[in-house]
Amino acid sequence: MTTGGSVGVVHVHSDYSHDGRDPLARLAGFARERRLGFVCLTDHAEDFGPEAFERYLRECEEQSHDGLRLIPGLEFRFHGFPGLHLLALGLRAWIQPATPEAFIELAPAVSGLTIVAHPMLARYQLPEAVRRGIDAIEVWNAAYDTRYLPDPRAFELLRAVQRERPDVLAVAGLDQHDARNDRRTRVVLQDPSATDPVAELRAGRFTNRGLTLGFAARPAWGSVRLKALKSLERGLRGVERVHDRLVRSRRLGRGKSGTR
């Protein structure tokens, strides 16, 4: 896998999020150990207010040095829209949109890239304002889709949105909450000397890389390739179910032996 300043990760949570384990300083260390040039943070917006967000901006700046950038961003969710989570990367000012429509109206002016996160949680259904205004769709979420394969139904959603808006991008995200578990999806900028990673992402000048495959920011995947991906995904899910049953069985066995 390519390494260096042009390589980064998207969709990462710090301990500014209620379910994140890592202080920003630890995430900076995580990035340096893996020779990453940038980390696009997406902490939960509901855990912030204006003052906390200003502290967040300052600390991201303080931890950004020696060729590494911690890029502030937030993940927004909305009452009445279960599973719909929208990311704003490179967020420069505090916003508090109450609806997806408000997010699409407010976020582009103060951020560099907007993304639909893990669309499977929203059952691949997007409000019309989001379909018209979002910049990218997370077609590979390493937490929900596993680290091995992207989500074929997310690719189908992307293709449907691209029929009217061909410039909508495909993004691979970590959805990382604990740096001890690196699922190893990466985004790789085409220009290794680029100084503004978010601008490069917005322009689509990057590729996505994972453990098993890579794809462009605007993948030209036809029906045959998507069918093959679906078959692979079904097989992987089956293997995971068997593995989970074995793990549960072993745990139960240890529990019973401990009660004798």
FIVEX-349238 format. One record per residue (C-alpha): x, y, z; residue in one letter. Coordinates in Angstrom, 3 decimals, decimal comma, padded with zeros to 6 digits. Layout:
N
east/north/up/r
X/Y/Z/A;
...
// end
This chain:
260
east/north/up/r
000,000/000,000/000,000/M;
001,215/003,491/-000,838/T;
002,421/005,474/002,168/T;
003,497/009,037/002,799/G;
002,080/012,536/003,017/G;
-000,437/011,922/000,241/S;
-002,114/009,098/002,190/V;
-004,783/009,742/004,769/G;
-007,870/008,423/006,498/V;
-011,452/009,667/006,541/V;
-014,165/009,296/009,210/H;
-012,219/009,158/012,475/V;
-013,517/009,891/015,987/H;
-011,519/011,290/018,888/S;
-012,459/011,451/022,559/D;
-014,351/014,651/021,778/Y;
-017,040/012,116/020,772/S;
-018,847/010,303/023,574/H;
-017,874/006,933/022,067/D;
-014,320/007,812/020,980/G;
-011,345/006,553/022,972/R;
-008,451/008,568/021,577/D;
-007,272/012,068/022,497/P;
-006,140/014,056/019,477/L;
-002,511/013,660/020,548/A;
-002,885/009,870/020,426/R;
-004,463/010,073/016,978/L;
-001,503/012,155/015,835/A;
000,780/009,375/017,066/G;
-001,378/006,766/015,311/F;
-001,001/008,697/012,053/A;
002,755/009,106/012,338/R;
003,266/005,417/013,104/E;
001,424/004,600/009,878/R;
003,063/007,351/007,835/R;
-000,212/009,152/007,173/L;
-000,238/012,748/006,016/G;
-003,729/013,650/007,174/F;
-006,594/012,472/009,363/V;
-010,100/013,711/008,531/C;
-011,916/013,826/011,867/L;
-015,694/013,461/012,070/T;
-016,643/013,736/015,732/D;
-020,280/013,618/016,801/H;
-021,821/017,077/016,505/A;
-024,250/016,448/019,379/E;
-021,254/016,323/021,754/D;
-020,284/019,917/020,914/F;
-021,345/023,482/021,420/G;
-019,692/026,643/020,088/P;
-017,013/026,814/022,817/E;
-016,099/023,139/022,600/A;
-015,858/023,424/018,832/F;
-013,434/026,352/019,122/E;
-011,253/024,286/021,494/R;
-011,414/021,448/018,992/Y;
-010,231/023,688/016,157/L;
-007,329/024,962/018,250/R;
-006,238/021,503/019,346/E;
-006,403/020,127/015,799/C;
-004,115/022,986/014,758/E;
-001,736/022,351/017,671/E;
-001,414/018,665/016,773/Q;
-000,833/019,385/013,074/S;
002,896/019,575/012,444/H;
005,829/017,599/010,976/D;
003,954/016,846/007,766/G;
000,737/015,735/009,476/L;
-002,642/017,495/009,453/R;
-005,513/016,723/011,784/L;
-008,491/018,089/009,876/I;
-011,516/018,999/012,016/P;
-014,943/017,772/011,005/G;
-018,256/016,692/012,487/L;
-020,868/013,971/011,981/E;
-024,467/015,205/012,115/F;
-027,649/013,239/012,735/R;
-031,242/014,441/012,613/F;
-034,442/013,771/014,525/H;
-036,939/011,896/012,389/G;
-034,267/010,527/010,007/F;
-032,997/007,316/011,646/P;
-029,635/006,167/010,366/G;
-028,990/009,274/008,271/L;
-025,573/010,641/009,274/H;
-023,900/013,406/007,276/L;
-020,218/014,302/007,554/L;
-018,667/017,737/007,066/A;
-014,887/017,536/006,509/L;
-012,648/020,532/007,029/G;
-015,292/022,318/009,069/L;
-014,159/025,858/009,867/R;
-017,085/027,243/011,889/A;
-019,735/025,927/014,257/W;
-023,093/025,078/012,699/I;
-026,110/023,385/014,238/Q;
-028,419/022,205/011,449/P;
-031,626/020,634/012,748/A;
-032,605/018,996/009,451/T;
-030,834/017,434/006,467/P;
-032,053/020,369/004,378/E;
-030,399/022,816/006,794/A;
-027,170/020,811/006,660/F;
-027,105/020,987/002,855/I;
-027,744/024,718/003,074/E;
-025,165/025,519/005,789/L;
-022,309/023,027/005,537/A;
-020,869/023,819/002,072/P;
-020,089/027,414/003,039/A;
-017,962/026,419/006,050/V;
-016,530/023,013/005,121/S;
-014,608/021,395/002,312/G;
-016,496/018,168/001,633/L;
-019,843/016,677/002,680/T;
-020,427/012,916/002,798/I;
-023,297/010,514/003,443/V;
-021,878/008,111/006,043/A;
-022,662/004,353/006,132/H;
-025,842/004,592/003,992/P;
-026,881/001,089/005,045/M;
-028,047/002,548/008,390/L;
-030,495/004,797/006,523/A;
-031,605/001,807/004,420/R;
-030,037/003,531/001,405/Y;
-032,783/006,154/001,431/Q;
-031,726/009,806/001,089/L;
-033,907/012,900/001,376/P;
-034,178/014,736/-001,918/E;
-032,177/017,709/-000,607/A;
-029,300/015,371/000,260/V;
-029,405/013,690/-003,139/R;
-029,253/017,134/-004,764/R;
-026,555/018,640/-002,554/G;
-024,191/016,060/-001,062/I;
-020,614/015,829/-002,369/D;
-019,853/012,158/-001,701/A;
-021,162/008,816/-000,454/I;
-019,217/006,519/001,856/E;
-019,369/003,298/-000,152/V;
-016,920/001,494/002,130/W;
-017,309/001,912/005,871/N;
-014,716/-000,366/007,441/A;
-016,684/-000,658/010,686/A;
-020,037/-001,698/009,188/Y;
-018,970/-003,224/005,862/D;
-015,899/-004,988/007,339/T;
-012,327/-004,154/006,437/R;
-012,357/-006,591/003,535/Y;
-015,034/-005,417/001,101/L;
-017,072/-002,290/000,336/P;
-020,867/-002,209/000,282/D;
-022,335/-003,123/-003,136/P;
-025,682/-001,507/-002,301/R;
-023,891/001,731/-001,437/A;
-022,301/001,586/-004,900/F;
-025,767/001,140/-006,395/E;
-026,964/004,182/-004,452/L;
-023,977/006,133/-005,743/L;
-024,770/005,149/-009,328/R;
-028,393/006,216/-008,876/A;
-027,367/009,644/-007,554/V;
-024,734/010,015/-010,271/Q;
-027,317/009,654/-013,002/R;
-028,331/013,222/-012,248/E;
-025,073/014,395/-010,615/R;
-022,073/012,618/-012,191/P;
-019,537/014,435/-009,991/D;
-020,692/012,829/-006,719/V;
-017,727/010,946/-005,256/L;
-017,103/007,529/-003,710/A;
-015,219/007,534/-000,388/V;
-013,794/004,762/001,801/A;
-013,998/005,573/005,518/G;
-012,614/004,003/008,669/L;
-015,362/005,007/011,112/D;
-012,637/004,546/013,714/Q;
-013,364/005,034/017,419/H;
-010,272/003,293/018,808/D;
-006,824/003,624/017,246/A;
-005,874/000,159/018,484/R;
-008,170/-001,255/015,795/N;
-006,992/000,070/012,447/D;
-009,175/-001,432/009,716/R;
-006,804/-000,012/007,095/R;
-008,973/001,759/004,565/T;
-007,116/004,729/003,119/R;
-007,563/007,591/000,673/V;
-004,559/008,364/-001,514/V;
-004,157/011,767/-003,142/L;
-002,977/011,811/-006,730/Q;
-000,588/014,698/-006,011/D;
001,866/013,755/-003,228/P;
002,882/017,411/-002,862/S;
-000,680/018,734/-002,332/A;
-000,937/021,056/000,671/T;
-004,737/021,031/001,063/D;
-005,984/017,431/001,318/P;
-009,661/018,373/001,600/V;
-009,484/020,451/-001,583/A;
-007,955/017,447/-003,365/E;
-010,713/015,203/-002,040/L;
-013,415/017,607/-003,164/R;
-011,879/017,749/-006,636/A;
-011,928/013,953/-006,835/G;
-008,156/013,728/-007,203/R;
-007,758/010,621/-005,065/F;
-008,186/006,876/-004,989/T;
-009,579/004,638/-002,253/N;
-007,557/001,699/-000,959/R;
-008,401/-001,191/001,322/G;
-007,017/-004,601/002,193/L;
-008,487/-006,314/-000,856/T;
-009,039/-003,731/-003,576/L;
-008,914/-000,116/-004,635/G;
-011,145/002,136/-006,699/F;
-011,243/005,662/-008,039/A;
-013,133/008,595/-006,584/A;
-015,537/008,219/-009,507/R;
-015,562/004,446/-010,037/P;
-016,849/003,154/-013,351/A;
-018,225/-000,105/-011,998/W;
-020,691/-001,901/-014,217/G;
-023,400/-004,408/-013,320/S;
-021,112/-007,430/-013,753/V;
-018,578/-006,147/-011,246/R;
-021,296/-005,206/-008,753/L;
-022,817/-008,679/-009,030/K;
-019,409/-010,200/-008,334/A;
-018,985/-007,899/-005,326/L;
-022,404/-008,947/-003,993/K;
-021,466/-012,618/-004,289/S;
-018,180/-012,041/-002,476/L;
-019,945/-010,048/000,220/E;
-022,524/-012,796/000,804/R;
-019,733/-015,343/001,141/G;
-017,832/-013,140/003,558/L;
-020,935/-012,525/005,660/R;
-021,455/-016,282/005,865/G;
-017,896/-016,841/007,025/V;
-018,317/-014,103/009,620/E;
-021,534/-015,682/010,948/R;
-019,787/-019,039/011,375/V;
-016,860/-017,316/013,074/H;
-019,189/-015,448/015,430/D;
-020,976/-018,671/016,374/R;
-017,654/-020,370/017,118/L;
-016,525/-017,445/019,251/V;
-019,811/-017,466/021,208/R;
-019,581/-021,239/021,658/S;
-016,049/-020,992/023,025/R;
-017,072/-018,240/025,418/R;
-020,012/-020,295/026,661/L;
-017,744/-023,305/027,066/G;
-015,276/-021,309/029,152/R;
-018,146/-019,967/031,234/G;
-019,493/-023,444/031,973/K;
-016,074/-024,830/032,865/S;
-015,577/-021,938/035,246/G;
-018,736/-022,817/037,203/T;
-017,802/-026,412/037,926/R;
// end
